[in-house]
Amino acid sequence: MTNPLLAPEPATDADARFRNWMRLNLARAATEYDLTITGTPVFGWRLRSISAPAHSPDGPRWLRVVTEEPQWAQGDGWSGNTDAAALVGIPKPVVLASTEWAEGEWRRQRAEVMTLLPGHPCSSTDVLRDELDLPQEWWTELRTCLGTLAATPTTRVNADQEKVNRRIHSAFGPGVTLDIQQWETIHGDLHWANLMHPRLGVLDWELWGTGPAGTDAATLYCYSLLAPETARTVHEVFADILDSPTGHAAQLSVIARLLRRAEQGDHPDLINPLRHRAATLLRISGSSTSP
């Protein structure tokens, strides 16, 4: 019997047809791993992934299928969740099994069966639009986890100087330079939909690797700008990072990335707060900044 949670929607446009195809991919992976989907599937950024809670003979699981054009189905971004097994001391899902298959020559799929973390995402979207009331213990654990991550050596790369340069010049023009002096291991996409509560959990490890120091704190702060009280809390927890020259550089790098996303249609309501924050940072650092 077909799982009603995977029933197709009316194929009214190309996106609807693609979502239906992704539901078929999820059903295929569930069958392969003897899983039963138990919740409404969630689609990732630009429909490139589909995920859902599932039941297995050994307990609850999370099943995710990501799809890419073949030339992108490789490298650090393709294996990040599995590679995150090397990280210890951080509450995150564990990939228990994975498999890949091709759809002709136009797409490649990767299915991952993971442990299911307790609790709920802090937000249904990357950007926080409603204030959060999280206990001090949650923030303390987050700070500790990011410190553990930063000190973990890896050969994976999230962003290098060349990528930072491209983003900065695209966002602020060729007159602004950002010479990154300090690098560390980062999550790379630490937004509110990737954080669990009431018990801390950190999701989506596709992009982790080395990047500008302070990137994770800067990312969370920038994604909080539409919720001023929570943004203030983020700033308080990470003040020593965010208020340093290293943190200023990280924020400018993150803002440049998020402005590029906004130009592509993501979170347009965040554009003005991001530009305002960037203007403040550029005044502090000067139009050419080398922390």
C-alpha positions in Angstrom: 0.0 0.0 0.0 1.3 3.5 -0.9 2.2 5.6 2.1 -0.3 8.5 2.1 2.5 10.8 3.4 4.2 10.3 0.1 1.1 10.8 -2.1 1.8 13.1 -5.1 0.4 16.6 -5.2 -1.3 18.0 -8.3 1.4 18.4 -10.9 0.5 22.0 -11.7 4.0 23.3 -12.5 7.6 22.2 -12.8 8.3 22.5 -9.1 5.3 20.4 -8.2 6.4 17.7 -10.7 9.9 17.8 -9.2 8.6 17.5 -5.6 6.6 14.4 -6.7 9.7 12.9 -8.2 11.6 13.6 -5.0 8.8 11.8 -3.1 9.4 8.8 -5.3 13.1 8.9 -4.5 12.3 9.0 -0.7 9.9 6.0 -1.1 12.6 4.1 -3.0 15.2 4.7 -0.2 12.6 3.8 2.5 11.9 0.5 0.7 15.6 -0.3 0.4 16.2 0.2 4.1 13.0 -1.3 5.3 11.7 2.0 6.7 8.2 3.4 7.1 7.9 7.1 6.6 6.0 8.5 9.7 5.9 12.2 9.1 5.3 14.8 6.4 8.4 15.1 4.2 10.4 18.3 4.4 12.1 19.8 1.3 15.5 21.4 1.4 16.9 24.5 -0.2 15.8 24.8 -3.9 14.2 21.3 -3.6 17.6 19.6 -3.7 16.7 17.3 -0.8 13.8 15.6 0.8 13.7 14.3 4.4 11.3 12.7 6.8 11.1 10.9 10.1 10.8 7.1 9.7 10.3 4.0 11.7 12.8 1.1 11.5 12.8 -2.3 13.2 15.5 -0.8 15.4 13.7 2.4 16.3 13.1 5.9 15.0 15.2 7.2 12.1 15.6 10.2 9.9 15.8 9.5 6.1 17.2 12.0 3.7 17.6 12.0 -0.1 19.6 14.6 -1.8 19.8 15.1 -5.6 22.4 16.8 -7.8 23.6 17.1 -11.3 26.4 14.5 -11.8 29.2 17.1 -11.9 28.3 18.4 -8.4 27.7 15.0 -6.8 31.2 14.7 -5.4 33.6 16.4 -3.1 33.2 17.8 0.4 29.6 19.0 0.0 28.4 15.6 -1.1 29.7 13.6 1.8 29.5 16.1 4.6 27.0 14.3 6.8 28.9 11.0 6.6 32.3 12.7 7.1 30.9 14.4 10.3 31.4 11.0 12.0 34.9 12.3 12.7 33.4 15.0 15.0 33.1 14.1 18.7 31.5 16.0 21.6 28.8 17.6 19.4 25.1 16.6 19.5 24.3 15.7 15.9 22.7 13.0 13.8 24.8 9.9 13.0 24.7 8.5 9.5 24.0 4.8 9.9 23.8 3.9 6.2 24.0 5.5 2.8 23.6 4.6 -0.8 23.7 6.3 -4.2 22.1 5.8 -7.6 22.0 7.5 -10.9 19.0 8.7 -12.9 20.3 8.4 -16.4 23.0 11.0 -17.1 21.1 14.0 -15.6 20.9 13.4 -11.9 22.6 11.5 -9.1 20.8 10.7 -5.8 22.3 10.0 -2.3 20.2 8.5 0.5 21.2 8.7 4.1 19.7 7.0 7.1 20.4 8.8 10.3 19.6 8.7 14.0 16.7 10.9 14.9 17.4 13.7 17.4 14.8 14.6 20.0 13.0 17.9 20.1 12.1 20.3 17.3 14.0 22.8 15.1 14.1 26.3 16.5 12.6 27.7 13.4 10.9 26.3 10.3 13.0 28.6 8.1 16.6 29.6 8.1 15.8 33.2 9.2 14.4 33.7 12.7 11.2 35.9 12.5 9.8 35.2 16.0 11.7 35.6 19.3 13.0 32.5 21.0 13.2 31.9 24.8 16.0 29.4 25.2 17.6 28.6 28.6 21.1 29.6 29.5 22.2 26.0 29.5 21.2 25.7 25.8 23.4 28.7 24.9 26.3 27.5 27.1 26.2 24.1 25.3 26.1 25.7 21.9 29.1 27.9 22.7 31.0 24.8 24.0 30.1 22.7 20.9 31.3 25.4 18.5 34.5 25.7 20.4 35.0 22.0 20.1 34.3 22.1 16.4 36.6 25.0 15.8 39.5 23.1 17.4 38.9 19.9 15.4 41.4 19.5 12.5 40.1 18.6 9.1 41.1 18.6 5.4 37.6 19.6 4.4 37.2 23.2 3.2 34.1 25.3 3.5 35.5 28.6 2.2 39.0 29.7 1.3 40.4 33.2 0.7 39.5 33.1 -3.0 35.9 32.3 -2.2 35.8 35.1 0.4 37.2 37.5 -2.1 34.6 36.7 -4.7 31.7 37.1 -2.2 33.1 40.4 -0.9 33.7 42.0 -4.3 30.3 40.9 -5.5 28.5 42.4 -2.5 30.5 45.5 -1.8 32.6 46.2 -4.9 36.3 45.8 -5.8 37.3 48.5 -3.3 36.6 46.4 -0.3 39.2 43.7 0.6 39.0 41.2 3.4 42.2 39.5 4.3 41.3 36.6 6.5 44.0 36.1 9.2 42.4 33.3 11.3 40.8 30.1 10.1 39.0 27.3 12.0 36.7 24.4 11.4 33.1 25.6 11.0 29.6 24.2 10.5 29.2 26.6 7.6 25.4 26.9 7.7 24.4 27.5 11.3 20.9 28.9 10.9 17.9 28.4 13.1 16.3 25.6 11.1 19.5 23.6 11.8 19.4 23.9 15.6 17.1 21.8 17.8 15.4 22.6 21.1 14.7 22.2 24.0 17.7 19.9 23.9 20.5 21.2 21.7 21.1 19.4 18.5 22.9 20.6 15.4 21.7 19.4 12.0 22.9 19.4 8.4 26.6 18.9 8.2 26.9 19.0 4.4 29.1 22.1 4.3 31.4 21.8 7.4 35.1 22.4 6.9 37.7 25.2 7.4 36.5 28.8 7.0 37.0 32.2 8.5 37.1 32.1 12.3 33.9 33.3 13.8 31.7 32.3 10.8 29.3 30.2 12.8 28.6 32.9 15.4 28.3 35.5 12.7 26.0 33.3 10.7 23.6 32.8 13.6 23.7 36.5 14.4 22.9 37.5 10.9 20.0 35.1 10.6 18.6 36.6 13.9 18.4 40.2 12.8 14.6 40.2 12.3 14.2 39.0 15.9 16.0 41.8 17.8 15.8 40.2 21.3 17.3 36.9 20.1 19.9 38.8 18.1 20.9 40.6 21.3 21.2 37.3 23.1 23.4 35.8 20.3 25.6 38.9 20.5 25.9 38.6 24.3 26.8 34.9 24.1 29.4 35.5 21.4 30.5 39.1 22.1 34.2 38.3 22.4 34.0 36.9 18.9 31.6 39.2 17.2 33.1 42.4 18.5 36.7 41.5 17.5 38.4 42.3 14.2 38.2 38.6 13.4 34.5 38.6 14.1 33.9 41.7 12.0 35.6 40.0 9.1 33.5 36.9 9.6 30.3 38.9 9.7 31.2 40.7 6.4 31.9 37.4 4.8 28.6 36.0 6.0 26.7 39.1 5.0 28.1 38.9 1.5 27.0 35.3 1.2 23.5 36.0 2.5 23.1 39.0 0.2 23.9 36.8 -2.7 21.3 34.4 -1.6 18.8 37.2 -1.3 19.5 38.3 -4.8 18.5 34.8 -5.9 15.1 35.2 -4.1 15.9 33.9 -0.5 14.8 36.0 2.5 14.3 39.4 0.8 13.1 40.8 4.2 16.7 40.3 5.5 18.3 42.5 2.9 18.0 45.9 4.6 19.1 44.7 8.0 22.1 42.9 6.4 23.1 46.1 4.5 22.7 48.2 7.6 24.9 45.8 9.6 27.5 45.7 6.8 27.6 49.5 6.6 28.3 49.7 10.3 31.1 47.1 10.0 32.6 48.8 7.0 32.7 52.2 8.9 34.5 50.5 11.8 37.0 48.7 9.6 37.3 51.2 6.7 36.5 50.4 3.1 39.5 48.2 2.9 39.8 45.9 5.9 42.6 43.5 6.9 41.9 42.2 10.4 
